Every structure is written in structure tokens, then in C-alpha cells.
């Protein structure tokens, strides 16, 4: 592990981010959380956004970029969510 961050949000969810960095490139990223589903989704999407990116590229990511990426993911998978709801 070359990088580590830990944050606890106002709701009490804690998320930890782990990075493996080779030179200036994030080769692997992972996370752990004790949080709810949305916290898990955010951690998962963030790791896909930063893996195989340079530190310089990652430092340009803003919270809105993560929100936009999650919105696109929801739209892409909306039919699956509807189908799950129909099962109930």
C-alpha cells in the first residue's frame, strides 16, 4: 500500500481508500466502509475513476465529477433497477 485515506462523514459512515502507486500512476485502488449502500456506491465508482490515472489527473477530480459519474451509471442501469422492483 502506497497511499491511504480515511474519512468519517457527518452521518457517521467511515470510508478508507487504499492505493498502490507505481511511479506517478495509481495501479490499484480499493476501499472499505462501514457505510450504507450509497456510500458503497460512491467508493466503488471512485476506485474505477482513479485506477490507471496519474496523481496529477486524480487531483483534478472534483466531487461533482463523482456525482456526474454516478448519475450516468444510474441511467445506464435504470432498467435493471426497475426489473428488481417489479419482482417485489
N, C-alpha and C positions, 0 to 999 in steps of 0.2 A: 504494500500500500504506500503510495507516494503522496496522497492528499486525503484529507478528512475534514468534514464539516459537520456540525451538529447544531440544530436549531429547534427550539420549542416555540410553537405558535401561541397566540393568545387563547386558543381553545384548549391548550394543553397537549396537543399532539406533538410528539418529538420525532424528528426525521434526521437520519445520519446518512451522509453521502461519502462514498469511498471511491478514490481514483487511483488508477495505475497510469503513470505518465512515462513515456519514452521520449527523451529529449523535450520537445515542446508539444507533443501530441498526446491527447488523452486516449490511451489504447483500450481501457476498460473502465466502466463506471458501474456502480451498483449502489443500492440504498437499502436501508432498513427503517421501519417505522412502527410505532405503536398506535398509529392513527386510523382514522376512518377510511372508507372507500375513496372519497375524493383526494385524500392525502396520498393514498397508494397510487392513484391515477397520476397525480402530479409528479411524484417521484419516478414513476415508470417512464412517463413521457420525457421528463428532464434527462434521464440517462440516455434515451435514444437521441435527444437533441445534442448532447455534448460528446458522445463517444465518436472517436475518429476526427475530432476537431482540435485545432490548436488552442493553446491557452488564450492567445490574443482573440480568436474567434469567440470563444466561450465568454470572455469578459464583456463582449458586446451584447450578450443576450439580456434582454430586459424582462421583467415579469409579464408584460403584455405579450411578448413573444411566446411564452409558455401558455398563456391563456388562449391565444390565437391557435396554437398547435392543438390544444385540447378541443377547442371548438371544431376544428377541421376533422379531428378524429371522431367526435360525436356525430357529425354529419355523415361521415363515411360509414359508420356502423349503426346508424339510427334504425335501419330495418331489423337488424339483429335484436336490438333492444325492444322494439315493438313486438317481434315474434316471441320473445321471452315473456313479455307482459300478456300476450294472448294465451299463453299456456296456463296462466293462472285462471 
